[in-house]
Amino acid sequence: MGTLGGVGLFLLGMRLLTDGLKIAAGRALRRILERGTATRIRAFLSGVSITALVQSSSAVTVAVIGFANAGLLTLGQAVAVIYGSNVGTTATGWLVAVVGIHVDVKATALPAIGLGMALRLVGGGRRLGALGEALAGFGLFFLGIDVLKGALAGIEQQFPLSTFEVTGWQAVIVFSLIGFALTVLMQSSSAAIAVILTSVGGNVVPIESGACLVIGANVGTTTTAAIAVVGATANAKRVAMAHVAFNGMTGLVALSTLPLLLFLVDRFRETLGLGTEPAAVVAAFHTLFNLLGVALMWPLTNLLVSMLTDHFTTRDEEEGRPRYLDRNVLATPVLAVRALGLELARIGAVARGMAQQALGRSGSVSLTAFERRREVITRLVDATGEFVNGLQGLRMSSEVGAKLPTALRVARYYTEAGELARSIASSGAAELDPLAPDLRERVRVFEDEVGRLLEQTAVDAEGTNPARAHEAIEQLERSYHELKDVLLQAGAQGRVAVGALVAHLDRLSDVRRLAQQMERGAQHLWVLGAAAEGGEEDFAGDAS
């Protein structure tokens, strides 16, 4: 029962320590992540320092996922923070080995708990209270070590585990699995490491077995990351899987080089000032194999980032990748212009789908979905611009060269159309003050006319000439001005409030401009000589 009580105090202390420090230093930690991750080296060092401070690699991983999702960290920087976080979490082992086993814990733990709770009561929910909570957690953590030491004191005589030497791979695997299970059950690698080192320090577990337990506990932290993959965003999956890849690779390397690493720690024991304390040797081993993992994985980071980016993608990210802009065709300008036109047709299909959704002609869709589709257009337009820049540096005929400005003009029209569709959707007709039935019917007829025009702006696989769209846009202009006059007269007669009238006229203006941008894009795209393969993109399937 003493063992369970000690473990319980460990876990409670770690929870209070971590939560208190996160609240007390939350803004500072965010600033460190924002400013301290400009390069991968700095990101690594930030991961080490922050994790050593808050004593929770899971908390740092969650913060990294949030920053990556917000675009404040690139995947490469996030991976570097994960590397550092794994090194920083070894600080717990040193606290246990150097302080918890040799120092009179009660002499400091009990006063820390008392002072911490006093600060918690005085400070309440403010930073002072959070610091008090962290101090109390610190005391409980070491009080748990003291209880566990007492509980393990007589176990060696009853269960002489030290006689079980690690002489084969079966024993190595067994102890590694036990360490893995400890972390999974406790949901805290720091608490598991504390239990392991306390057992080693009490001569309950030999050094070699303790090393295997530490390896298993280190790999066990990946379970939290693996669970986070389920139903998570693409960025969250990438960061979580980077954690799994690093810890898994580090564990395999540590197991395969176990005798060598223990020899190195033993060889430099005096140099490191470890003396003969077994727990300190295992703590040094824990730090050494994590540093070795960083040294091995650092040159492979770019490859890891590339693999994670390729294997964990959302539908929008996949659609945001150019389908036709292969740099191999730059050597043949005529083929390059053809590819450029096909990619622009894809952009037009996305913009047209957004426009139809904004007018309610293809089912409802959330504003978040509109934002994602607008990002697809932005990424494709950026790629188109880079492709055009590559073409401009090549020798080509004047006829081909003259088409490049047209391509950029098409991209601009479709970008503007996407922005207008987003604006129309955000000020949906359902949110506007209702109009009288006759006025509402006039607006519906006008938007139906725009919807028919949108269908005529598609440049299909046969390169259909959108001449009908050009004729329709002239009629649409007349319809717009007639409808505008009708609404203004209704406003003058008091049938529509001034504020509502302005809102409806603004929306109709956006609808009109949307139709104009799509028609102009289609006309210039046809002039460019492009043909889109596959017809319309399925926009409705993205509704959420």
ZISUL-V556917 format. One record per run of one state. SS is the DSSP state (a for helix, b for strand, c for the rest). FROM is the first residue (numbers start at 1). TO is the last residue. If there is no record, write none. Layout:
SS,FROM,TO / SS,FROM,TO
//
This chain:
c,1,1 / a,2,24 / c,25,25 / a,26,35 / c,36,39 / a,40,54 / c,55,56 / a,57,69 / c,70,74 / a,75,88 / c,89,90 / a,91,100 / c,101,104 / a,105,123 / c,124,126 / a,127,152 / c,153,154 / a,155,158 / c,159,160 / a,161,163 / c,164,168 / a,169,186 / c,187,188 / a,189,201 / c,202,206 / a,207,220 / c,221,221 / a,222,229 / c,230,233 / a,234,256 / c,257,257 / a,258,267 / c,268,268 / a,269,272 / c,273,277 / a,278,298 / c,299,300 / a,301,311 / c,312,314 / a,315,319 / c,320,326 / a,327,331 / c,332,332 / a,333,358 / c,359,366 / a,367,392 / c,393,397 / a,398,426 / c,427,428 / a,429,431 / c,432,436 / a,437,456 / c,457,466 / a,467,492 / c,493,497 / a,498,528 / c,529,539 / a,540,542 / c,543,544
//
